[in-house]
Amino acid sequence: MGPGRRSHDSPGGHHGEVLLQHRGGTTVADLTGNAKFPNSPDAVTYPTYFELNATGDINTAAPNTVDNYGAQMLGYFYPPATGDYIFYLASDDGGQLWLSTDADPANKKLIAQEAGWSNARSYTAIGGGSTVEAKDSSQFTGTQWPTKDPVYGGAKITLTANRAYYIEALMKEGGGGDNLSVAVQDPNFVIDSTKPIPGQYLSSFDKASGPVVITTQPQSQTVNQGDPVTFTVAVDGTPPYNFQWMVNNSEVQSGAQASYNITRALATQNNAKVKVVVTGGQGSPVTSAEATLTVISDVTPPTLVGARGSASFNAVTVTFSEPLDPATANTAANYRLSGGLNVTAASLSAAPNDNTVVLTTSRQSEGTVLTLTVNNVKDLAGLTIAANSTIDFKTHVFATGWASYQRWHNENGDPGDINAFATAIADGTIRAPDYESAVTQFGGPWGRETITRRGCSAISSRLPMATTCSSWDRTTNRWST
């Protein structure tokens, strides 16, 4: 047993699973080489059998979930009888299976691997880039197990009944399907080797067996109105766990989450009482102590931060200092443009971007500095922006010889459909690009890219030169800025 770990004194618990989210790669080395591995996982769960993203029904294989992540599953295996065992691995993408000669993780040995990928629970077939032999501990010739199988060349794994053996599986997913599971053939064929190892032969690595106990209570917290706040609890005992979070004795969240997050604290939530009822794999549910949420009321009215025109010359994106009240933010009469332009509509973006308003305007002239005046717009606390607040921005201008190159990395809620993406660029609701520059030719070496016209804000211009906000305008057959 490793230092700092809990007792594994009895089987019948559940196997621990650690999920690590990050981008890039399909090999186990891409997982283990990540800075978060192994001590900073993004999520920890406790499935009741040896399968990642388990459905809870061992007869139903886990579905595809997400892309670009890695997983580590670890715990203890309890053999039902003394004799020889064969372990099987299936994963998508690359995977490894390790087994210790005893309960100590320091003595773990590589006994099987998936070099490419396989379908879920596909222990005797491959999808691509792997071999069936490498996924079978008795035939994996690269095994580190000290005793070799004299017939098949892999590991001859002889285990003692009811002893704890540390076991660990790793997987790195790129794109497409994702899965990880481990099966076993025991000497008496008691365990179904076509399915993942059941929880009755496993226990978790970091939890003690027994009734659930709360080791760290939710803590009272004080936050400013509109800020996020998270309550957490730490528990021990036989998993899996269910956490029923309650606010003022009303149920608000139930599931495997040991934390409860309030995205935006409201003034009405001041002095709210938060607690959680935890149910474990053994014993009766336990209820935490109550934590108090104190919300400090907002006393600062919203202000203007930035404004920019759009590629269509009939929209303005306005950024405020904080989230806004939808009723006042969506009132077109609260906005006025100089130059005789009309504001015909105002649309507040959805949370968490609800500090941004897109205005629909009459046709804007190119290369013109416009002044936007805002009145009567309120924040979520009901505070009103200062009367006649103003901000200047410059509309697009036409210039020859330059195109703007902008790149988005498909994250933070970007539109996935190309038509929706193009619309977001045209109406100005697209977020700031992850990378941009000015180029003298239409194209670049970066694969997928978008060339757009872009307005230059006098407040927060994101381009190095006002004359480098250009692209080809098919209507006028000119480069436009």
VEXNUKOL-553120 format. One line per 8 residues: their letters; for each residue y, z, x negated of C-alpha. Coordinates in Angstrom, 1 decimal, always signed. Layout:
a> Y:Z:X; ...
This chain:
mgpgrrsh> +0.0:+0.0:+0.0; +3.4:-1.0:-1.5; +6.1:+1.5:-2.2; +8.2:+2.5:+0.7; +5.8:+1.0:+3.3; +4.3:+2.9:+6.2; +0.7:+3.9:+6.9; -1.9:+1.4:+7.9
dspgghhg> -4.4:+4.1:+8.9; -5.9:+2.4:+11.9; -6.5:-1.1:+13.2; -5.6:-2.4:+16.6; -1.9:-2.7:+15.9; -0.1:-5.9:+15.5; +0.7:-8.3:+12.7; +4.3:-8.3:+11.4
evllqhrg> +6.2:-11.6:+11.3; +9.4:-12.2:+9.4; +11.4:-15.3:+10.3; +13.9:-16.7:+7.8; +16.4:-19.4:+9.0; +17.9:-21.7:+6.4; +18.4:-25.4:+5.7; +16.6:-27.9:+3.5
gttvadlt> +13.1:-28.5:+2.2; +9.5:-28.6:+3.4; +7.6:-26.7:+0.6; +6.9:-23.0:+0.3; +9.0:-23.0:-2.9; +12.0:-23.9:-0.7; +11.4:-20.7:+1.2; +10.7:-18.3:-1.6
gnakfpns> +13.6:-19.7:-3.6; +16.1:-19.0:-0.9; +18.5:-16.1:-1.6; +17.5:-14.4:+1.7; +13.8:-14.2:+0.9; +12.1:-11.8:+1.2; +14.5:-8.9:+2.1; +17.1:-10.5:+4.4
pdavtypt> +15.3:-12.2:+7.3; +17.3:-13.4:+10.3; +14.7:-12.0:+12.8; +11.6:-9.8:+12.8; +9.0:-9.9:+15.5; +5.5:-8.5:+16.0; +3.1:-11.0:+17.7; -0.3:-9.8:+19.0
yfelnatg> -2.3:-12.3:+17.0; -1.9:-14.3:+13.8; +0.4:-17.1:+15.0; +4.1:-17.8:+14.4; +6.1:-18.1:+17.6; +3.1:-16.8:+19.6; +3.2:-17.3:+23.4; +1.5:-14.0:+24.1
dintaapn> -1.6:-15.8:+25.3; -4.1:-16.4:+22.5; -5.6:-19.3:+24.5; -2.3:-21.2:+24.4; -1.0:-22.6:+21.1; +2.6:-21.9:+20.1; +5.1:-24.6:+21.0; +7.5:-26.4:+18.7
tvdnygaq> +10.7:-24.3:+18.3; +13.4:-25.2:+15.8; +13.9:-27.1:+12.6; +14.9:-26.2:+9.0; +13.5:-22.6:+8.8; +10.9:-20.7:+6.9; +8.5:-17.9:+7.9; +6.6:-15.1:+6.4
mlgyfypp> +3.8:-13.3:+8.3; +2.3:-10.2:+6.7; +0.2:-7.2:+7.5; -3.3:-5.9:+7.2; -6.7:-7.4:+8.1; -9.6:-5.1:+9.1; -13.0:-6.8:+8.8; -15.3:-5.9:+11.7
atgdyify> -18.4:-5.9:+9.4; -19.2:-5.9:+5.7; -20.0:-9.4:+4.4; -18.5:-12.8:+3.5; -15.5:-14.2:+5.2; -13.9:-17.7:+5.4; -10.2:-18.0:+6.2; -8.5:-21.1:+7.6
lasddggq> -4.8:-22.1:+7.5; -2.8:-24.5:+9.6; +1.0:-25.0:+9.2; +3.8:-27.5:+9.6; +5.3:-28.1:+7.1; +4.0:-26.7:+3.8; +2.1:-23.4:+3.9; +0.2:-20.8:+1.8
lwlstdad> -2.3:-18.1:+2.6; -2.6:-15.0:+0.4; -5.2:-12.1:+0.6; -5.3:-9.0:-1.4; -8.5:-7.6:-2.9; -7.4:-4.3:-1.3; -4.5:-2.9:+0.7; -2.0:-3.3:-2.1
pankklia> +0.2:-6.4:-1.9; +0.5:-6.5:-5.7; -3.2:-7.6:-5.8; -2.8:-10.6:-3.4; -4.4:-13.9:-4.3; -3.7:-17.4:-3.1; -6.8:-18.5:-1.1; -5.6:-21.5:+0.9
qeagwsna> -2.7:-23.9:+1.2; -1.2:-26.7:+3.3; +0.5:-29.2:+1.0; +1.8:-31.4:+3.8; +1.5:-30.6:+7.5; -1.0:-30.2:+10.3; -0.9:-29.8:+14.1; -1.0:-26.3:+15.6
rsytaigg> -4.3:-24.6:+15.0; -5.7:-27.7:+13.4; -8.0:-25.9:+10.9; -10.4:-28.7:+10.3; -8.1:-31.7:+10.4; -4.7:-32.7:+8.8; -1.6:-34.4:+9.9; -0.5:-35.8:+6.5
gstveakd> -0.1:-34.9:+2.9; -2.8:-32.2:+3.0; -6.6:-31.9:+2.6; -9.0:-30.1:+4.9; -10.6:-28.5:+1.9; -7.4:-26.9:+0.7; -6.9:-25.2:+4.1; -10.4:-23.6:+3.9
ssqftgtq> -10.7:-20.6:+1.6; -14.3:-21.4:+0.7; -13.4:-25.0:-0.4; -9.9:-24.5:-1.9; -10.6:-25.2:-5.6; -7.1:-23.9:-6.5; -8.0:-20.4:-5.3; -7.0:-17.3:-7.2
wptkdpvy> -9.7:-15.1:-5.7; -11.8:-13.5:-8.5; -15.2:-14.5:-7.1; -15.9:-18.3:-6.6; -18.1:-19.9:-4.0; -21.0:-21.4:-5.9; -21.6:-24.2:-3.4; -18.1:-25.3:-2.3
ggakitlt> -16.0:-24.3:-5.3; -13.5:-22.1:-3.4; -13.4:-18.4:-2.9; -16.4:-16.2:-2.0; -14.6:-13.4:-0.1; -16.8:-10.4:+0.4; -15.0:-7.6:+2.4; -16.0:-4.1:+3.5
anrayyie> -16.0:-3.2:+7.2; -12.9:-1.4:+8.6; -11.1:-1.3:+5.3; -7.4:-2.6:+5.2; -6.7:-5.8:+3.3; -3.2:-7.0:+2.8; -2.8:-10.5:+4.1; +0.3:-12.8:+4.0
almkeggg> +1.0:-16.4:+5.2; +4.1:-18.5:+4.3; +5.5:-21.6:+5.9; +8.5:-23.9:+5.4; +9.6:-26.2:+8.2; +11.7:-29.3:+7.8; +12.0:-31.3:+10.9; +9.8:-32.3:+13.8
gdnlsvav> +6.9:-30.0:+14.8; +6.5:-26.5:+13.4; +3.6:-24.1:+13.4; +1.8:-21.5:+11.4; -1.5:-19.7:+12.1; -4.5:-18.2:+10.4; -8.1:-18.1:+11.7; -11.2:-16.4:+10.2
qdpnfvid> -15.0:-16.8:+10.3; -16.7:-13.4:+10.0; -20.4:-12.9:+8.9; -21.6:-12.2:+12.4; -19.4:-14.8:+14.2; -17.8:-12.1:+16.4; -14.3:-13.6:+15.9; -13.6:-17.0:+17.4
stkpipgq> -12.7:-19.1:+14.3; -11.1:-21.8:+16.4; -8.2:-19.5:+17.3; -5.8:-17.3:+15.4; -7.1:-13.9:+14.3; -6.7:-11.4:+17.3; -4.5:-8.4:+17.0; -7.4:-6.0:+17.2
ylssfdka> -8.3:-6.9:+13.6; -4.7:-6.7:+12.4; -2.0:-4.1:+11.9; +1.7:-4.4:+10.9; +2.9:-3.9:+7.4; +6.0:-1.9:+8.0; +5.2:+0.2:+11.1; +2.9:+3.3:+11.5
sgpvvitt> +0.3:+3.2:+14.2; +0.9:+5.5:+17.2; +3.4:+6.0:+20.1; +6.8:+4.5:+19.6; +9.6:+6.8:+18.2; +13.3:+6.1:+17.7; +14.2:+6.5:+14.1; +17.9:+5.5:+14.3
qpqsqtvn> +19.8:+5.9:+17.6; +22.5:+3.5:+18.8; +25.9:+4.5:+17.4; +29.2:+4.9:+19.3; +31.7:+2.2:+18.3; +35.4:+1.5:+18.7; +36.7:-2.1:+18.8; +39.8:-4.1:+19.7
qgdpvtft> +39.8:-5.8:+23.1; +38.4:-9.3:+22.7; +36.4:-8.5:+19.5; +32.6:-8.6:+19.4; +30.4:-5.5:+19.1; +26.7:-4.9:+18.5; +24.6:-1.9:+19.2; +21.3:-1.5:+17.4
vavdgtpp> +18.3:+0.8:+17.4; +15.5:+1.3:+14.8; +12.0:+2.3:+15.9; +8.5:+3.1:+14.5; +5.0:+3.1:+16.1; +2.5:+0.5:+17.0; +4.2:-2.8:+18.0; +4.9:-5.0:+19.8
ynfqwmvn> +8.1:-3.6:+21.3; +10.2:-4.3:+24.3; +13.8:-3.1:+24.3; +15.4:-2.6:+27.7; +19.2:-2.3:+27.0; +21.3:-0.6:+29.7; +25.1:-0.3:+30.1; +26.3:+2.4:+32.5
nsevqsga> +22.6:+2.7:+33.7; +22.5:-1.0:+34.7; +19.9:-3.2:+32.9; +21.6:-5.9:+30.8; +19.0:-7.3:+28.4; +15.3:-7.0:+28.0; +13.0:-8.4:+25.3; +12.1:-8.1:+21.7
qasynitr> +15.7:-7.7:+20.5; +16.4:-4.4:+18.8; +20.1:-5.1:+19.2; +22.5:-5.7:+22.0; +25.6:-7.9:+21.4; +28.8:-8.0:+23.4; +30.4:-11.3:+22.5; +33.9:-10.1:+23.6
alatqnna> +34.7:-6.6:+24.5; +36.8:-6.3:+27.7; +39.3:-3.6:+28.6; +37.1:-2.8:+31.6; +34.3:-1.9:+29.2; +36.2:+1.0:+27.7; +34.1:+4.2:+27.7; +31.0:+2.3:+28.7
kvkvvvtg> +27.7:+4.1:+28.0; +25.0:+2.1:+26.2; +21.4:+3.1:+25.8; +18.0:+1.5:+25.4; +14.5:+2.2:+26.7; +11.8:+1.2:+24.2; +8.2:+0.4:+25.0; +5.6:+0.1:+22.2
gqgspvts> +2.0:-0.9:+21.9; +0.8:+2.7:+22.4; +2.1:+5.7:+24.4; +4.9:+6.1:+26.9; +8.4:+4.4:+26.8; +11.1:+6.4:+25.1; +14.9:+6.4:+25.9; +17.6:+6.5:+23.3
aeatltvi> +20.6:+8.7:+23.3; +23.7:+7.2:+24.9; +26.4:+5.5:+22.7; +30.0:+5.2:+23.8; +32.0:+2.0:+23.6; +35.7:+2.5:+23.1; +37.9:-0.6:+23.6; +41.5:-0.5:+22.3
sdvtpptl> +43.7:-2.5:+24.6; +45.3:-5.7:+23.4; +49.1:-5.4:+23.1; +49.9:-8.6:+21.3; +50.7:-11.8:+23.3; +49.3:-15.1:+22.3; +51.2:-17.4:+19.9; +51.1:-21.1:+19.0
vgargsas> +49.1:-21.9:+15.8; +48.9:-25.7:+15.7; +49.1:-29.0:+17.5; +47.9:-32.5:+16.8; +47.8:-35.9:+18.5; +44.7:-37.9:+19.2; +43.3:-41.3:+18.3; +44.0:-42.5:+21.9
fnavtvtf> +47.8:-41.7:+21.7; +47.5:-39.9:+25.1; +46.3:-36.4:+24.2; +47.4:-33.4:+22.3; +45.1:-30.6:+21.0; +46.9:-27.2:+21.0; +45.6:-24.2:+19.2; +46.6:-20.6:+20.1
sepldpat> +46.1:-17.4:+18.3; +43.5:-16.0:+20.7; +41.4:-16.8:+23.7; +43.4:-17.6:+26.9; +43.4:-16.9:+30.6; +41.9:-20.1:+32.1; +44.3:-20.1:+35.2; +47.4:-20.2:+33.1
antaanyr> +46.0:-22.3:+30.2; +44.8:-25.1:+32.6; +48.2:-25.4:+34.4; +49.9:-28.6:+33.1; +53.3:-27.4:+34.3; +53.2:-24.7:+31.5; +53.5:-27.4:+28.8; +56.5:-29.7:+28.1
lsgglnvt> +56.8:-32.5:+25.5; +60.0:-33.9:+24.0; +60.8:-37.6:+24.1; +60.4:-38.0:+27.8; +56.6:-37.7:+27.7; +54.7:-36.3:+30.7; +51.9:-33.7:+30.5; +49.6:-34.7:+33.3
aaslsaap> +46.6:-32.4:+32.7; +45.6:-29.3:+30.6; +42.0:-28.4:+29.8; +41.0:-25.1:+28.2; +37.9:-25.4:+25.9; +34.9:-23.3:+26.6; +34.2:-20.1:+24.8; +34.1:-19.4:+21.9
ndntvvlt> +36.7:-22.1:+21.5; +38.8:-20.9:+24.4; +41.9:-20.6:+22.2; +42.2:-24.4:+22.3; +43.8:-26.5:+25.1; +43.7:-30.3:+25.3; +46.7:-31.9:+27.0; +46.6:-35.3:+28.6
tsrqsegt> +49.9:-37.0:+28.2; +51.7:-40.3:+28.8; +51.5:-42.8:+26.0; +52.9:-41.5:+22.7; +54.9:-43.7:+20.3; +53.5:-44.0:+16.8; +55.0:-42.1:+13.9; +57.1:-39.8:+16.1
vltltvnn> +57.7:-36.1:+15.6; +57.3:-34.4:+19.0; +58.1:-30.9:+20.1; +55.7:-29.1:+22.4; +57.2:-26.2:+24.5; +54.9:-23.7:+26.2; +55.7:-21.1:+28.9; +53.7:-18.7:+31.1
vkdlaglt> +50.4:-19.0:+29.3; +48.5:-15.7:+29.1; +45.7:-14.2:+27.0; +42.7:-12.5:+28.5; +44.6:-9.2:+28.6; +47.3:-10.7:+30.8; +49.9:-10.8:+28.1; +52.3:-13.8:+28.3
iaanstid> +53.3:-16.0:+25.4; +57.0:-15.7:+24.4; +59.3:-17.8:+26.6; +59.9:-21.4:+25.3; +57.5:-21.1:+22.4; +57.6:-24.4:+20.4; +55.6:-26.3:+17.8; +56.1:-29.7:+16.2
fkthvfat> +53.5:-32.3:+15.4; +53.6:-36.0:+14.3; +51.9:-38.8:+16.1; +49.9:-41.4:+14.4; +51.6:-44.2:+12.4; +50.3:-47.5:+11.3; +49.9:-48.3:+7.6; +47.8:-50.7:+5.6
gwasyqrw> +45.3:-50.1:+2.8; +43.8:-46.7:+3.8; +41.0:-45.4:+5.9; +40.1:-41.8:+6.5; +36.6:-40.6:+5.8; +35.4:-37.6:+7.8; +31.9:-36.0:+7.9; +30.4:-33.5:+10.3
hnengdpg> +27.2:-31.6:+9.4; +25.7:-31.4:+12.9; +26.3:-27.7:+13.4; +28.4:-25.3:+15.4; +27.7:-26.9:+18.7; +28.6:-30.5:+17.7; +27.8:-33.1:+20.4; +24.3:-34.5:+19.6
dinafata> +24.7:-37.7:+21.6; +26.6:-40.5:+19.8; +28.6:-41.3:+22.9; +29.6:-37.7:+23.4; +30.5:-37.4:+19.8; +32.7:-40.5:+20.0; +34.4:-39.1:+23.1; +35.1:-35.8:+21.4
iadgtira> +36.7:-37.6:+18.5; +38.8:-39.8:+20.8; +40.1:-37.0:+23.0; +40.7:-34.6:+20.2; +38.2:-31.9:+21.2; +36.0:-32.4:+18.1; +36.2:-29.5:+15.6; +37.7:-29.9:+12.1
pdyesavt> +35.3:-31.9:+9.9; +33.2:-30.3:+7.2; +34.5:-32.8:+4.7; +37.3:-35.5:+4.7; +39.1:-37.7:+2.3; +41.1:-41.0:+2.2; +39.4:-44.2:+1.0; +40.5:-47.8:+0.3
qfggpwgr> +37.4:-49.4:+1.8; +35.6:-49.1:+5.0; +32.4:-47.2:+4.0; +31.1:-44.7:+1.5; +28.0:-43.5:-0.2; +27.2:-40.6:+2.1; +24.7:-42.1:+4.6; +25.8:-41.3:+8.2
etitrrgc> +29.6:-41.2:+8.5; +32.4:-41.6:+11.0; +35.7:-43.4:+10.3; +38.4:-42.4:+12.7; +42.1:-42.5:+13.3; +43.7:-39.1:+12.9; +47.0:-37.5:+13.8; +48.9:-35.5:+11.2
saissrlp> +50.1:-32.1:+12.4; +53.3:-31.0:+10.9; +52.0:-27.4:+11.2; +48.5:-27.7:+9.7; +47.9:-31.2:+8.3; +44.3:-31.4:+6.9; +44.9:-34.6:+4.9; +46.6:-34.9:+1.6
mattcssw> +49.1:-37.6:+2.6; +50.6:-38.5:+5.9; +49.8:-42.2:+5.2; +46.1:-41.6:+4.7; +45.2:-40.9:+8.4; +44.2:-44.5:+9.2; +41.4:-46.7:+10.4; +41.0:-50.2:+11.8
drttnrws> +42.5:-50.7:+15.2; +40.6:-53.5:+17.0; +43.3:-53.9:+19.6; +46.2:-54.6:+17.1; +43.9:-55.7:+14.2; +45.8:-53.3:+11.9; +45.0:-50.1:+10.0; +46.4:-47.3:+12.0
t> +47.3:-43.7:+11.0
